[in-house]
């Protein structure tokens, strides 16, 4: 069985690396996407098991991606981990996110949490 | 009407002369009436043949002559001299009386009293002392007539005439004195009124000038909350002409132009003139932000006659405030991001993702992490501090509903709580008033922070929000959770704006956003207290105690007379 796929949607270079490593350490195959448009395009062609989504993105807004994922039946099984620096936003988010984490996210925390989602 | 008035007009400008001349006119009118009646009577008698024409002919001639005399005197009075006219009139009267009856009756009989008439009239038609002159003249005439018929001149009667003259003189004199005094008084009053009016006009125009000149808008409301005065500056601020503002009452003025949050606070301020905080109330008006402060206007007696409200364009300050806030959040984000990256990589190394590491390497990495964390904390708190200070400008103390506030917070956190399977409850004790005073926005920040933290750090169990009365002057909020708790050492610095982390401790996971240091600062600002009880593994309880009456309010109340 191939490894489950994780899509990292995050525009910051370092953070995206760290997230990717964390998911990798949890046993996922990580792929990094740095813009909202590319993420939308990629989601059309791949079915990830986990999406780590940053809300603060250039191009299409992170919340739009979230809506798209939830609207797409093909992606119904995908777990979405929303990552945001805005604590207030995190607390007002609808139930569409499986998990909402407020930055800064620690490497180990992300690794452990995402391992649970496998 | 005008013709009559023109006819009755007198040439004299002296008020006494006018009065006398007018009096003469009245008397002439009376005499005319009498004469007319007599003429009518003679005509009737002549026509009906009651008496012989020869008998009444001299009478009728006499009457005609009298008419001519009256008209002449009237003309003289009207166009020439009142003096002359009056004198002629009196002389004529005397002459007439001298011939009304038989000489005997004139000097000794029933006609004698008639002479009193011109004596008395003289005092009012000419001068007060003219009565004596008249008395002398009358006495002379009577004496002459008496002597002509070999009568003894009636000396007692003549003395009587002089007595009458005396009385007439005294009355006329006191009358004229009184009139003169009145006139003087009137003139004095007039002068004073003129002077006072001028003073008033000057003061008014100065005040007006000041009001027109001030850059701040001023509206004065009376006790019924009607605008009675508005200066040009407020017209400019509100965008309405002054005469549309004056006459409006508070509610009409504010209308729908102000957001519902600000509306009640604003109306309350403008109706009562009592300031909840020295900074006044800020509100949006169209594309401007205005700030208003108000005070009652009272007289020396202490009676309150209205409220004066001063409006200032706060748009610039509000704009600066917003710019500061937005700069703060951007700077905050920008500064935190690289620090988070450092922490992330350090974590990765520690977890062995990049390969196995030695104990020493692990230790060193830990030091990097701790210090980075510390820096992160400092940066966060510095920026949060600045944010609080920036936000202080817009502090609005006002009445609010505690139930609504708690409801809002609960609905915001509810989703997350349910996702984690936590039991989120709230309760307000009965002895807490439904309406409290304070800055709702700030209280919201405090509550959302405490409750958000509680939910964040609790994996199972419950989070509860309780509001109760602490004592007569204070109310309290208690946020309790069954989460991971905070160690005794951490409890020491959990509120500190500049945390001095114990250097031997490992880095702890922290969330960002508004920290507990902000919460404490806000509570301090409100002159309240925040305390923490916590046990690792059992949970934490944060208690915030606040005064029922915000201190700024009570200070103002105490200060006002």
Interface residues (C-beta under 8 A of the other chain):
Chain A: X12 X14 X15 X18 X21 X22 X24 X25 X85 X86 X87 X88 X90 X91 X92 X93 X94 X95 X100 X102 X103 X104 X105 X106 X107 X108 X109 X111
Chain B: X333 X336 X337 X338 X339 X340 X341 X343 X344 X345 X347 X348 X351 X353 X376 X412 X413 X415 X416 X419 X448 X452 X455 X456 X509 X510 X511 X512 X513 X514
